[in-house]
Amino acid sequence: MDQRLTFERQITTLKKNSFHTIRNLCKVRFLLSKDQMKSVVNSMVVSCLDYCNCLYYGIAERLFNQLQIIQNSAAKLVTGKYKYDHVDNDFYNLHWLQIKKRIVFKIALLSYKAVNGQAPQYIQDMFTYSYQGYVPRLLTPIMNTRQGQRSLSFIGPKVFNNLPNHITTAPNTDSFKKLLKTHLFNLSISDTMKMTK
């Protein structure tokens, strides 16, 4: 881990390992159906992109682009497209959120679990709660440093409070994830990032 939390070294290693995996999977693509390839890619590439991805909030745009390139290549592998083909609607057809939306999804999910007592205690302790009627709200702490403004305790309340009430009051985690994913699919990337403001 680098001193300034840029995650540059980690993302470079992730990109190298992911492309190694993608190249190897290309060699056996003809042996697998699309659904089988999707399962393999989800478990070997996409899961690595999702691992601790809420820590990527606030990294440099060029590093976001590197992560998106990995996901684009994974989508092309599943759909049978070539290197320079556009992915256009492939993410929607695969039911994959793009990288920035995946990060917002994870932040919102951790916040929801904290509000509902399903997260580990140390995550629950990061948040201060309030209620507007029956609707839970999280109070945003004051942070004066850039690193502090990237923390879950700061960004979590912003994302959670910007979600529609029918999502934040979902009766269980499965309903919350389904509603949240549908909501994020319908937003542009720029509208998704406005949720963090």
C-alpha positions as a Markdown table, in Angstrom:
| # | Residue | x | y | z |
|---|---|---|---|---|
| 1 | Met | 0.0 | 0.0 | 0.0 |
| 2 | Asp | 1.4 | 3.4 | -0.9 |
| 3 | Gln | 1.7 | 6.3 | 1.5 |
| 4 | Arg | -0.9 | 8.5 | -0.3 |
| 5 | Leu | -3.4 | 5.8 | -0.9 |
| 6 | Thr | -3.3 | 6.2 | -4.7 |
| 7 | Phe | -3.6 | 2.4 | -5.2 |
| 8 | Glu | -1.5 | 2.8 | -8.3 |
| 9 | Arg | 0.7 | -0.2 | -7.6 |
| 10 | Gln | -2.3 | -2.4 | -6.7 |
| 11 | Ile | -4.3 | -1.5 | -9.8 |
| 12 | Thr | -1.2 | -2.1 | -12.0 |
| 13 | Thr | -0.8 | -5.5 | -10.5 |
| 14 | Leu | -4.5 | -6.2 | -10.8 |
| 15 | Lys | -4.5 | -5.2 | -14.5 |
| 16 | Lys | -1.5 | -7.4 | -15.2 |
| 17 | Asn | -3.0 | -10.4 | -13.5 |
| 18 | Ser | -6.5 | -9.9 | -15.0 |
| 19 | Phe | -5.1 | -9.6 | -18.6 |
| 20 | His | -3.1 | -12.8 | -18.0 |
| 21 | Thr | -6.3 | -14.6 | -17.0 |
| 22 | Ile | -8.2 | -13.1 | -19.9 |
| 23 | Arg | -5.5 | -14.2 | -22.4 |
| 24 | Asn | -5.6 | -17.7 | -21.0 |
| 25 | Leu | -9.4 | -17.8 | -21.1 |
| 26 | Cys | -9.4 | -16.7 | -24.8 |
| 27 | Lys | -7.5 | -19.9 | -25.6 |
| 28 | Val | -10.4 | -22.0 | -24.3 |
| 29 | Arg | -13.2 | -19.8 | -25.3 |
| 30 | Phe | -14.4 | -22.2 | -28.0 |
| 31 | Leu | -14.9 | -25.0 | -25.4 |
| 32 | Leu | -17.4 | -23.0 | -23.3 |
| 33 | Ser | -20.9 | -21.7 | -23.8 |
| 34 | Lys | -21.5 | -18.0 | -23.2 |
| 35 | Asp | -23.1 | -18.7 | -19.8 |
| 36 | Gln | -20.2 | -20.9 | -18.8 |
| 37 | Met | -17.7 | -18.2 | -19.9 |
| 38 | Lys | -19.7 | -15.6 | -18.0 |
| 39 | Ser | -19.5 | -17.7 | -14.8 |
| 40 | Val | -15.8 | -18.2 | -15.2 |
| 41 | Val | -15.1 | -14.6 | -16.0 |
| 42 | Asn | -17.2 | -13.5 | -13.0 |
| 43 | Ser | -15.3 | -15.7 | -10.7 |
| 44 | Met | -11.8 | -15.1 | -12.0 |
| 45 | Val | -11.8 | -11.5 | -13.2 |
| 46 | Val | -14.9 | -9.5 | -12.1 |
| 47 | Ser | -14.6 | -10.8 | -8.5 |
| 48 | Cys | -11.0 | -9.3 | -8.4 |
| 49 | Leu | -12.4 | -6.0 | -9.6 |
| 50 | Asp | -15.0 | -6.1 | -6.8 |
| 51 | Tyr | -12.6 | -7.0 | -4.0 |
| 52 | Cys | -12.5 | -4.1 | -1.5 |
| 53 | Asn | -13.5 | -1.8 | -4.4 |
| 54 | Cys | -15.1 | 0.9 | -2.2 |
| 55 | Leu | -11.5 | 1.8 | -1.3 |
| 56 | Tyr | -11.1 | 3.0 | -4.9 |
| 57 | Tyr | -13.5 | 5.9 | -4.4 |
| 58 | Gly | -11.6 | 9.1 | -5.1 |
| 59 | Ile | -8.6 | 7.6 | -7.0 |
| 60 | Ala | -7.2 | 9.4 | -10.0 |
| 61 | Glu | -9.4 | 9.2 | -13.2 |
| 62 | Arg | -6.6 | 7.5 | -15.1 |
| 63 | Leu | -6.7 | 4.6 | -12.6 |
| 64 | Phe | -10.5 | 4.4 | -13.0 |
| 65 | Asn | -9.9 | 4.1 | -16.7 |
| 66 | Gln | -7.5 | 1.2 | -16.1 |
| 67 | Leu | -10.1 | -0.6 | -14.1 |
| 68 | Gln | -12.7 | 0.0 | -16.8 |
| 69 | Ile | -10.4 | -1.3 | -19.5 |
| 70 | Ile | -10.1 | -4.6 | -17.5 |
| 71 | Gln | -13.9 | -4.8 | -17.3 |
| 72 | Asn | -14.4 | -3.9 | -21.0 |
| 73 | Ser | -12.0 | -6.7 | -21.9 |
| 74 | Ala | -13.8 | -9.2 | -19.7 |
| 75 | Ala | -17.1 | -8.2 | -21.3 |
| 76 | Lys | -15.6 | -8.7 | -24.8 |
| 77 | Leu | -14.4 | -12.1 | -23.8 |
| 78 | Val | -17.9 | -13.2 | -22.7 |
| 79 | Thr | -19.7 | -11.7 | -25.7 |
| 80 | Gly | -17.1 | -13.0 | -28.2 |
| 81 | Lys | -16.1 | -9.5 | -29.4 |
| 82 | Tyr | -12.7 | -8.5 | -30.6 |
| 83 | Lys | -10.1 | -6.1 | -29.1 |
| 84 | Tyr | -11.3 | -3.0 | -30.9 |
| 85 | Asp | -15.1 | -3.7 | -30.9 |
| 86 | His | -17.3 | -1.4 | -28.8 |
| 87 | Val | -19.0 | -2.8 | -25.7 |
| 88 | Asp | -22.0 | -0.4 | -26.1 |
| 89 | Asn | -25.0 | -2.3 | -24.5 |
| 90 | Asp | -22.9 | -5.4 | -23.4 |
| 91 | Phe | -22.9 | -4.4 | -19.7 |
| 92 | Tyr | -26.6 | -4.1 | -19.6 |
| 93 | Asn | -27.0 | -7.4 | -21.4 |
| 94 | Leu | -24.6 | -9.1 | -19.0 |
| 95 | His | -26.2 | -7.3 | -16.0 |
| 96 | Trp | -22.9 | -5.8 | -15.0 |
| 97 | Leu | -22.6 | -2.3 | -13.6 |
| 98 | Gln | -19.6 | -0.3 | -14.8 |
| 99 | Ile | -16.7 | 0.3 | -12.4 |
| 100 | Lys | -17.8 | 3.6 | -10.9 |
| 101 | Lys | -21.3 | 2.3 | -10.4 |
| 102 | Arg | -20.0 | -0.9 | -8.8 |
| 103 | Ile | -18.0 | 1.2 | -6.3 |
| 104 | Val | -21.1 | 3.3 | -5.5 |
| 105 | Phe | -23.1 | 0.1 | -5.2 |
| 106 | Lys | -20.6 | -1.4 | -2.6 |
| 107 | Ile | -20.6 | 1.9 | -0.6 |
| 108 | Ala | -24.4 | 2.0 | -0.5 |
| 109 | Leu | -24.6 | -1.7 | 0.4 |
| 110 | Leu | -22.2 | -1.4 | 3.3 |
| 111 | Ser | -24.1 | 1.7 | 4.5 |
| 112 | Tyr | -27.4 | -0.2 | 4.3 |
| 113 | Lys | -26.0 | -3.1 | 6.3 |
| 114 | Ala | -24.6 | -0.8 | 8.9 |
| 115 | Val | -28.0 | 1.0 | 9.3 |
| 116 | Asn | -29.8 | -2.4 | 9.7 |
| 117 | Gly | -27.2 | -4.0 | 12.0 |
| 118 | Gln | -26.0 | -6.5 | 9.5 |
| 119 | Ala | -22.4 | -5.1 | 9.1 |
| 120 | Pro | -19.6 | -5.8 | 11.5 |
| 121 | Gln | -19.6 | -3.6 | 14.6 |
| 122 | Tyr | -16.6 | -1.6 | 13.5 |
| 123 | Ile | -18.4 | -0.5 | 10.3 |
| 124 | Gln | -21.6 | 0.2 | 12.3 |
| 125 | Asp | -19.6 | 2.4 | 14.6 |
| 126 | Met | -18.4 | 4.6 | 11.6 |
| 127 | Phe | -21.9 | 6.0 | 11.2 |
| 128 | Thr | -24.2 | 8.4 | 13.2 |
| 129 | Tyr | -27.8 | 7.8 | 12.5 |
| 130 | Ser | -30.9 | 10.0 | 12.4 |
| 131 | Tyr | -34.5 | 9.5 | 11.3 |
| 132 | Gln | -36.8 | 11.6 | 9.2 |
| 133 | Gly | -40.1 | 10.0 | 10.2 |
| 134 | Tyr | -39.5 | 6.3 | 9.4 |
| 135 | Val | -36.8 | 7.0 | 6.9 |
| 136 | Pro | -33.2 | 6.3 | 8.2 |
| 137 | Arg | -30.6 | 9.0 | 7.5 |
| 138 | Leu | -26.9 | 9.0 | 8.1 |
| 139 | Leu | -25.1 | 12.1 | 9.3 |
| 140 | Thr | -22.1 | 13.2 | 7.3 |
| 141 | Pro | -19.1 | 14.0 | 9.5 |
| 142 | Ile | -16.8 | 17.0 | 8.9 |
| 143 | Met | -13.6 | 15.9 | 7.2 |
| 144 | Asn | -10.9 | 18.4 | 6.3 |
| 145 | Thr | -8.4 | 16.1 | 4.5 |
| 146 | Arg | -8.6 | 14.5 | 1.1 |
| 147 | Gln | -8.0 | 11.1 | 2.6 |
| 148 | Gly | -10.8 | 11.7 | 5.2 |
| 149 | Gln | -13.2 | 12.7 | 2.4 |
| 150 | Arg | -12.5 | 9.3 | 0.7 |
| 151 | Ser | -13.4 | 7.3 | 3.9 |
| 152 | Leu | -16.5 | 5.2 | 4.2 |
| 153 | Ser | -17.7 | 7.2 | 7.2 |
| 154 | Phe | -17.8 | 10.3 | 5.0 |
| 155 | Ile | -18.9 | 9.1 | 1.6 |
| 156 | Gly | -21.3 | 6.4 | 2.9 |
| 157 | Pro | -23.8 | 8.8 | 4.3 |
| 158 | Lys | -23.7 | 11.0 | 1.1 |
| 159 | Val | -24.5 | 8.0 | -1.1 |
| 160 | Phe | -27.1 | 6.4 | 1.2 |
| 161 | Asn | -28.9 | 9.7 | 1.8 |
| 162 | Asn | -29.1 | 10.4 | -2.0 |
| 163 | Leu | -30.9 | 7.1 | -2.6 |
| 164 | Pro | -34.7 | 7.1 | -3.1 |
| 165 | Asn | -36.7 | 6.2 | 0.1 |
| 166 | His | -38.1 | 3.0 | -1.4 |
| 167 | Ile | -34.5 | 1.7 | -1.7 |
| 168 | Thr | -33.2 | 2.7 | 1.7 |
| 169 | Thr | -36.3 | 1.3 | 3.4 |
| 170 | Ala | -36.1 | -2.1 | 1.6 |
| 171 | Pro | -37.1 | -4.9 | 3.9 |
| 172 | Asn | -34.0 | -7.0 | 3.4 |
| 173 | Thr | -30.6 | -7.1 | 1.8 |
| 174 | Asp | -31.7 | -9.0 | -1.3 |
| 175 | Ser | -34.4 | -6.5 | -2.1 |
| 176 | Phe | -32.1 | -3.6 | -1.4 |
| 177 | Lys | -29.5 | -5.0 | -3.9 |
| 178 | Lys | -32.0 | -5.6 | -6.6 |
| 179 | Leu | -33.6 | -2.1 | -6.2 |
| 180 | Leu | -30.2 | -0.4 | -6.1 |
| 181 | Lys | -28.8 | -2.2 | -9.1 |
| 182 | Thr | -31.9 | -1.3 | -11.1 |
| 183 | His | -31.6 | 2.3 | -10.0 |
| 184 | Leu | -27.9 | 2.5 | -10.9 |
| 185 | Phe | -28.5 | 0.9 | -14.3 |
| 186 | Asn | -31.0 | 3.7 | -15.1 |
| 187 | Leu | -28.5 | 6.5 | -14.2 |
| 188 | Ser | -25.6 | 7.8 | -16.3 |
| 189 | Ile | -22.1 | 7.7 | -14.9 |
| 190 | Ser | -22.2 | 11.4 | -14.2 |
| 191 | Asp | -25.5 | 11.2 | -12.4 |
| 192 | Thr | -24.2 | 8.2 | -10.3 |
| 193 | Met | -21.2 | 10.3 | -9.2 |
| 194 | Lys | -23.5 | 13.2 | -8.3 |
| 195 | Met | -24.8 | 10.9 | -5.5 |
| 196 | Thr | -21.4 | 11.3 | -3.8 |
| 197 | Lys | -21.6 | 15.1 | -3.7 |
